[in-house]
């Protein structure tokens, strides 16, 4: 279980990248998807750093 938690941040970052790809290929008018993907990217990186410091 600890191995999964160490990589949970990376999963969030990849989800944010997928959302950015969806935004790039769609003709979207609103910035909601950009905000959600930015939050996922920032939160995923922070989560990865914090959890790797805790579980080492």
MARVEX-624182 format. One record per atom (N, C-alpha, C, CB): residue number from 0; residue in three letters; atom name; x, y, z. Coordinates in Angstrom, 2 decimals. Each point is the difference from the previous one (the first is absolute). Glycine has a CB too. Example, Ala and Ser with C-alpha at 12.3 -4.5 7.8 and 13.67 -1.06 7.14 Angstrom:
+-----+--------+-------+---------+---------+---------+
| num | residu | atome |      xx |      yy |      zz |
+-----+--------+-------+---------+---------+---------+
|   0 |    ALA |     N |   13.19 |   -5.69 |    7.80 |
|   0 |    ALA |    CA |   -0.89 |    1.19 |    0.00 |
|   0 |    ALA |     C |    0.90 |    1.20 |    0.00 |
|   0 |    ALA |    CB |   -1.89 |   -1.17 |    1.25 |
|   1 |    SER |     N |    1.54 |    2.22 |   -1.97 |
|   1 |    SER |    CA |    0.82 |    1.19 |    0.06 |
|   1 |    SER |     C |   -0.77 |    1.09 |    0.73 |
|   1 |    SER |    CB |    1.18 |   -0.63 |   -2.15 |
+-----+--------+-------+---------+---------+---------+
This chain:
+-----+--------+-------+---------+---------+---------+
| num | residu | atome |      xx |      yy |      zz |
+-----+--------+-------+---------+---------+---------+
|   0 |    UNK |     N |    0.82 |   -1.19 |    0.00 |
|   0 |    UNK |    CA |   -0.82 |    1.19 |    0.00 |
|   0 |    UNK |     C |    0.87 |    1.26 |    0.00 |
|   0 |    UNK |    CB |   -1.80 |   -1.26 |    1.21 |
|   1 |    UNK |     N |    2.94 |    1.19 |   -0.52 |
|   1 |    UNK |    CA |    0.87 |    1.17 |    0.03 |
|   1 |    UNK |     C |    0.59 |    0.30 |   -1.37 |
|   1 |    UNK |    CB |    0.54 |   -0.52 |    2.38 |
|   2 |    UNK |     N |   -0.29 |   -0.51 |   -3.18 |
|   2 |    UNK |    CA |    0.53 |    0.22 |   -1.34 |
|   2 |    UNK |     C |   -1.02 |    0.72 |   -0.87 |
|   2 |    UNK |    CB |    1.41 |   -2.05 |    0.23 |
|   3 |    UNK |     N |   -2.68 |    1.73 |   -0.06 |
|   3 |    UNK |    CA |   -1.04 |    0.70 |   -0.76 |
|   3 |    UNK |     C |   -0.09 |    1.46 |    0.44 |
|   3 |    UNK |    CB |   -1.27 |   -2.15 |   -0.27 |
|   4 |    UNK |     N |    1.35 |    2.40 |    1.56 |
|   4 |    UNK |    CA |   -0.10 |    1.37 |    0.49 |
|   4 |    UNK |     C |    1.18 |    0.85 |   -0.45 |
|   4 |    UNK |    CB |   -1.28 |   -0.84 |    1.97 |
|   5 |    UNK |     N |    2.46 |    0.22 |   -2.13 |
|   5 |    UNK |    CA |    1.16 |    0.75 |   -0.46 |
|   5 |    UNK |     C |   -0.22 |    0.52 |   -1.42 |
|   5 |    UNK |    CB |    1.47 |   -1.38 |    1.47 |
|   6 |    UNK |     N |   -2.24 |    0.66 |   -2.28 |
|   6 |    UNK |    CA |   -0.21 |    0.39 |   -1.39 |
|   6 |    UNK |     C |   -1.37 |    0.61 |   -0.25 |
|   6 |    UNK |    CB |    1.56 |   -1.79 |   -0.63 |
|   7 |    UNK |     N |   -2.31 |    2.09 |    1.65 |
|   7 |    UNK |    CA |   -1.32 |    0.62 |   -0.18 |
|   7 |    UNK |     C |    0.12 |    1.40 |   -0.59 |
|   7 |    UNK |    CB |   -0.87 |   -1.35 |    1.93 |
|   8 |    UNK |     N |    1.92 |    2.07 |   -1.56 |
|   8 |    UNK |    CA |    0.22 |    1.33 |   -0.56 |
|   8 |    UNK |     C |    0.29 |   -0.04 |   -1.49 |
|   8 |    UNK |    CB |    0.86 |    0.72 |    2.20 |
|   9 |    UNK |     N |   -0.12 |   -1.74 |   -2.63 |
|   9 |    UNK |    CA |    0.32 |   -0.15 |   -1.43 |
|   9 |    UNK |     C |   -1.27 |   -0.28 |   -0.79 |
|   9 |    UNK |    CB |    2.31 |   -0.85 |    0.57 |
|  10 |    UNK |     N |   -3.21 |    0.07 |    0.01 |
|  10 |    UNK |    CA |   -1.27 |   -0.30 |   -0.66 |
|  10 |    UNK |     C |   -0.81 |    1.29 |   -0.18 |
|  10 |    UNK |    CB |   -0.01 |   -2.33 |    1.00 |
|  11 |    UNK |     N |    0.01 |    3.19 |    0.00 |
|  11 |    UNK |    CA |   -0.72 |    1.28 |   -0.13 |
|  11 |    UNK |     C |    0.62 |    0.89 |   -1.07 |
|  11 |    UNK |    CB |   -0.65 |   -0.16 |    2.42 |
|  12 |    UNK |     N |    1.98 |    0.16 |   -2.49 |
|  12 |    UNK |    CA |    0.67 |    0.80 |   -1.03 |
|  12 |    UNK |     C |   -0.36 |   -0.52 |   -1.39 |
|  12 |    UNK |    CB |    1.90 |    0.50 |    1.59 |
|  13 |    UNK |     N |   -1.89 |   -1.80 |   -1.76 |
|  13 |    UNK |    CA |   -0.36 |   -0.58 |   -1.31 |
|  13 |    UNK |     C |   -1.45 |    0.30 |   -0.36 |
|  13 |    UNK |    CB |    1.68 |   -1.81 |    0.36 |
|  14 |    UNK |     N |   -2.56 |    1.80 |    0.63 |
|  14 |    UNK |    CA |   -1.40 |    0.35 |   -0.26 |
|  14 |    UNK |     C |   -0.11 |    1.46 |   -0.44 |
|  14 |    UNK |    CB |   -0.75 |   -1.71 |    1.69 |
|  15 |    UNK |     N |    1.52 |    2.59 |   -1.07 |
|  15 |    UNK |    CA |    0.02 |    1.40 |   -0.41 |
|  15 |    UNK |     C |    0.51 |    0.18 |   -1.42 |
|  15 |    UNK |    CB |    0.34 |    0.62 |    2.36 |
|  16 |    UNK |     N |    0.68 |   -1.41 |   -2.74 |
|  16 |    UNK |    CA |    0.53 |    0.07 |   -1.36 |
|  16 |    UNK |     C |   -1.03 |   -0.49 |   -1.01 |
|  16 |    UNK |    CB |    2.32 |   -0.34 |    0.90 |
|  17 |    UNK |     N |   -3.06 |   -0.70 |   -0.55 |
|  17 |    UNK |    CA |   -1.05 |   -0.50 |   -0.90 |
|  17 |    UNK |     C |   -1.07 |    1.06 |   -0.19 |
|  17 |    UNK |    CB |    0.43 |   -2.36 |    0.76 |
|  18 |    UNK |     N |   -0.81 |    3.03 |    0.31 |
|  18 |    UNK |    CA |   -1.00 |    1.07 |   -0.12 |
|  18 |    UNK |     C |    0.50 |    1.15 |   -0.86 |
|  18 |    UNK |    CB |   -0.90 |   -0.62 |    2.23 |
|  19 |    UNK |     N |    2.19 |    0.95 |   -2.13 |
|  19 |    UNK |    CA |    0.55 |    1.03 |   -0.87 |
|  19 |    UNK |     C |   -0.02 |   -0.43 |   -1.46 |
|  19 |    UNK |    CB |    1.45 |    0.78 |    1.89 |
|  20 |    UNK |     N |   -1.21 |   -2.06 |   -2.13 |
|  20 |    UNK |    CA |   -0.08 |   -0.51 |   -1.37 |
|  20 |    UNK |     C |   -1.41 |    0.08 |   -0.55 |
|  20 |    UNK |    CB |    1.90 |   -1.50 |    0.50 |
|  21 |    UNK |     N |   -2.87 |    1.17 |    0.34 |
|  21 |    UNK |    CA |   -1.41 |    0.10 |   -0.42 |
|  21 |    UNK |     C |   -0.34 |    1.45 |   -0.32 |
|  21 |    UNK |    CB |   -0.61 |   -1.99 |    1.42 |
|  22 |    UNK |     N |    1.09 |    2.91 |   -0.60 |
|  22 |    UNK |    CA |   -0.28 |    1.42 |   -0.24 |
|  22 |    UNK |     C |    0.65 |    0.47 |   -1.31 |
|  22 |    UNK |    CB |   -0.14 |    0.38 |    2.49 |
|  23 |    UNK |     N |    1.34 |   -0.89 |   -2.78 |
|  23 |    UNK |    CA |    0.71 |    0.44 |   -1.20 |
|  23 |    UNK |     C |   -0.69 |   -0.48 |   -1.28 |
|  23 |    UNK |    CB |    2.12 |   -0.02 |    1.30 |
|  24 |    UNK |     N |   -2.70 |   -1.17 |   -1.26 |
|  24 |    UNK |    CA |   -0.60 |   -0.55 |   -1.21 |
|  24 |    UNK |     C |   -1.48 |    0.33 |   -0.15 |
|  24 |    UNK |    CB |    1.65 |   -1.82 |    0.14 |
|  25 |    UNK |     N |   -2.28 |    2.34 |    0.87 |
|  25 |    UNK |    CA |   -1.41 |    0.40 |   -0.08 |
|  25 |    UNK |     C |   -0.08 |    1.50 |   -0.23 |
|  25 |    UNK |    CB |   -0.68 |   -1.90 |    1.52 |
|  26 |    UNK |     N |   -0.42 |    2.35 |   -2.03 |
|  26 |    UNK |    CA |   -0.26 |    1.43 |   -0.13 |
|  26 |    UNK |     C |   -0.81 |    0.46 |    1.20 |
|  26 |    UNK |    CB |    0.05 |   -0.14 |   -2.53 |
|  27 |    UNK |     N |    0.62 |    0.38 |    3.63 |
|  27 |    UNK |    CA |   -0.69 |    0.38 |    1.23 |
|  27 |    UNK |     C |    0.03 |    1.52 |    0.15 |
|  27 |    UNK |    CB |    0.62 |   -2.20 |    1.08 |
|  28 |    UNK |     N |   -1.68 |    2.73 |   -0.52 |
|  28 |    UNK |    CA |   -0.10 |    1.45 |    0.19 |
|  28 |    UNK |     C |    0.36 |    0.37 |    1.43 |
|  28 |    UNK |    CB |   -1.77 |    0.12 |   -1.77 |
|  29 |    UNK |     N |    1.41 |   -0.95 |    2.74 |
|  29 |    UNK |    CA |    0.25 |    0.35 |    1.40 |
|  29 |    UNK |     C |    1.37 |   -0.50 |    0.45 |
|  29 |    UNK |    CB |   -2.47 |   -0.10 |    0.44 |
|  30 |    UNK |     N |    2.93 |    0.68 |    0.64 |
|  30 |    UNK |    CA |    1.31 |   -0.35 |    0.55 |
|  30 |    UNK |     C |   -0.10 |   -0.96 |    1.19 |
|  30 |    UNK |    CB |    0.83 |    2.21 |   -0.76 |
|  31 |    UNK |     N |   -1.97 |   -2.81 |    0.96 |
|  31 |    UNK |    CA |   -0.19 |   -0.88 |    1.15 |
|  31 |    UNK |     C |    0.94 |   -1.20 |   -0.06 |
|  31 |    UNK |    CB |   -2.39 |    0.72 |    0.12 |
|  32 |    UNK |     N |    2.54 |   -1.31 |   -1.27 |
|  32 |    UNK |    CA |    0.88 |   -1.15 |   -0.16 |
|  32 |    UNK |     C |    1.46 |    0.38 |    0.25 |
|  32 |    UNK |    CB |   -1.63 |   -0.99 |   -1.64 |
|  33 |    UNK |     N |    2.02 |    2.19 |    1.24 |
|  33 |    UNK |    CA |    1.35 |    0.46 |    0.26 |
|  33 |    UNK |     C |    0.26 |    0.18 |    1.49 |
|  33 |    UNK |    CB |    0.00 |    1.13 |   -2.21 |
|  34 |    UNK |     N |   -0.97 |   -0.61 |    2.92 |
|  34 |    UNK |    CA |    0.15 |    0.21 |    1.45 |
|  34 |    UNK |     C |    0.08 |   -1.34 |    0.71 |
|  34 |    UNK |    CB |   -1.25 |    2.17 |   -0.16 |
|  35 |    UNK |     N |    0.41 |   -3.12 |   -0.22 |
|  35 |    UNK |    CA |    0.01 |   -1.32 |    0.64 |
|  35 |    UNK |     C |    1.31 |   -0.71 |   -0.28 |
|  35 |    UNK |    CB |   -2.50 |   -0.14 |   -0.22 |
|  36 |    UNK |     N |    2.98 |    0.21 |   -1.00 |
|  36 |    UNK |    CA |    1.26 |   -0.67 |   -0.32 |
|  36 |    UNK |     C |    1.18 |    0.67 |    0.71 |
|  36 |    UNK |    CB |   -0.95 |   -0.68 |   -2.22 |
|  37 |    UNK |     N |    0.94 |    1.99 |    2.37 |
|  37 |    UNK |    CA |    1.06 |    0.68 |    0.73 |
|  37 |    UNK |     C |    0.00 |   -0.40 |    1.47 |
|  37 |    UNK |    CB |   -0.14 |    1.92 |   -1.60 |
|  38 |    UNK |     N |   -1.04 |   -2.04 |    2.19 |
|  38 |    UNK |    CA |   -0.10 |   -0.43 |    1.40 |
|  38 |    UNK |     C |    0.49 |   -1.43 |    0.16 |
|  38 |    UNK |    CB |   -1.94 |    1.56 |    0.34 |
|  39 |    UNK |     N |    1.62 |   -2.42 |   -1.29 |
|  39 |    UNK |    CA |    0.47 |   -1.38 |    0.05 |
|  39 |    UNK |     C |    1.52 |   -0.07 |   -0.13 |
|  39 |    UNK |    CB |   -2.18 |   -0.76 |   -0.96 |
|  40 |    UNK |     N |    2.74 |    1.54 |    0.06 |
|  40 |    UNK |    CA |    1.45 |    0.00 |   -0.18 |
|  40 |    UNK |     C |    0.72 |    0.50 |    1.25 |
|  40 |    UNK |    CB |   -0.35 |    0.36 |   -2.44 |
|  41 |    UNK |     N |   -0.08 |    0.76 |    2.96 |
|  41 |    UNK |    CA |    0.66 |    0.57 |    1.19 |
|  41 |    UNK |     C |   -0.21 |   -0.89 |    1.21 |
|  41 |    UNK |    CB |   -0.33 |    2.30 |   -0.92 |
|  42 |    UNK |     N |   -0.90 |   -2.78 |    1.11 |
|  42 |    UNK |    CA |   -0.28 |   -0.89 |    1.13 |
|  42 |    UNK |     C |    0.72 |   -1.32 |   -0.11 |
|  42 |    UNK |    CB |   -2.20 |    1.08 |    0.22 |
|  43 |    UNK |     N |    2.33 |   -1.61 |   -1.43 |
|  43 |    UNK |    CA |    0.69 |   -1.27 |   -0.20 |
|  43 |    UNK |     C |    1.48 |    0.10 |    0.29 |
|  43 |    UNK |    CB |   -1.68 |   -0.58 |   -1.70 |
|  44 |    UNK |     N |    2.31 |    1.66 |    1.27 |
|  44 |    UNK |    CA |    1.43 |    0.19 |    0.28 |
|  44 |    UNK |     C |    0.22 |    0.18 |    1.50 |
|  44 |    UNK |    CB |    0.34 |    1.03 |   -2.27 |
|  45 |    UNK |     N |   -1.18 |   -0.23 |    2.91 |
|  45 |    UNK |    CA |    0.13 |    0.21 |    1.45 |
|  45 |    UNK |     C |   -0.25 |   -1.30 |    0.75 |
|  45 |    UNK |    CB |   -0.74 |    2.38 |   -0.27 |
|  46 |    UNK |     N |   -0.24 |   -3.13 |   -0.14 |
|  46 |    UNK |    CA |   -0.31 |   -1.27 |    0.66 |
|  46 |    UNK |     C |    1.14 |   -1.00 |   -0.17 |
|  46 |    UNK |    CB |   -2.45 |    0.41 |   -0.38 |
|  47 |    UNK |     N |    3.05 |   -0.45 |   -0.80 |
|  47 |    UNK |    CA |    1.11 |   -0.92 |   -0.26 |
|  47 |    UNK |     C |    1.20 |    0.34 |    0.90 |
|  47 |    UNK |    CB |   -0.79 |   -0.28 |   -2.38 |
|  48 |    UNK |     N |    1.11 |    1.55 |    2.48 |
|  48 |    UNK |    CA |    1.14 |    0.42 |    0.82 |
|  48 |    UNK |     C |   -0.25 |   -0.28 |    1.47 |
|  48 |    UNK |    CB |    0.54 |    1.76 |   -1.67 |
|  49 |    UNK |     N |   -1.72 |   -1.42 |    2.16 |
|  49 |    UNK |    CA |   -0.31 |   -0.18 |    1.43 |
|  49 |    UNK |     C |   -0.08 |   -1.48 |    0.37 |
|  49 |    UNK |    CB |   -1.25 |    2.17 |   -0.01 |
|  50 |    UNK |     N |    0.58 |   -2.97 |   -0.80 |
|  50 |    UNK |    CA |   -0.13 |   -1.42 |    0.33 |
|  50 |    UNK |     C |    1.32 |   -0.74 |   -0.11 |
|  50 |    UNK |    CB |   -2.35 |    0.09 |   -0.79 |
|  51 |    UNK |     N |    3.21 |    0.30 |   -0.13 |
|  51 |    UNK |    CA |    1.31 |   -0.66 |   -0.08 |
|  51 |    UNK |     C |    0.89 |    0.37 |    1.19 |
|  51 |    UNK |    CB |   -0.19 |    0.01 |   -2.49 |
|  52 |    UNK |     N |    0.02 |    1.17 |    3.05 |
|  52 |    UNK |    CA |    0.75 |    0.35 |    1.21 |
|  52 |    UNK |     C |   -0.53 |   -0.76 |    1.21 |
|  52 |    UNK |    CB |    0.47 |    2.27 |   -0.95 |
|  53 |    UNK |     N |   -1.76 |   -2.51 |    0.99 |
|  53 |    UNK |    CA |   -0.59 |   -0.71 |    1.15 |
|  53 |    UNK |     C |    0.37 |   -1.47 |   -0.03 |
|  53 |    UNK |    CB |   -1.89 |    1.63 |    0.03 |
|  54 |    UNK |     N |    1.84 |   -2.28 |   -1.19 |
|  54 |    UNK |    CA |    0.17 |   -1.45 |   -0.08 |
|  54 |    UNK |     C |    1.45 |   -0.44 |   -0.18 |
|  54 |    UNK |    CB |   -2.26 |   -0.09 |   -0.95 |
|  55 |    UNK |     N |    3.21 |    1.02 |    0.95 |
|  55 |    UNK |    CA |    1.41 |   -0.42 |   -0.10 |
|  55 |    UNK |     C |    0.58 |   -0.37 |    1.31 |
|  55 |    UNK |    CB |    0.25 |    1.45 |   -1.91 |
+-----+--------+-------+---------+---------+---------+
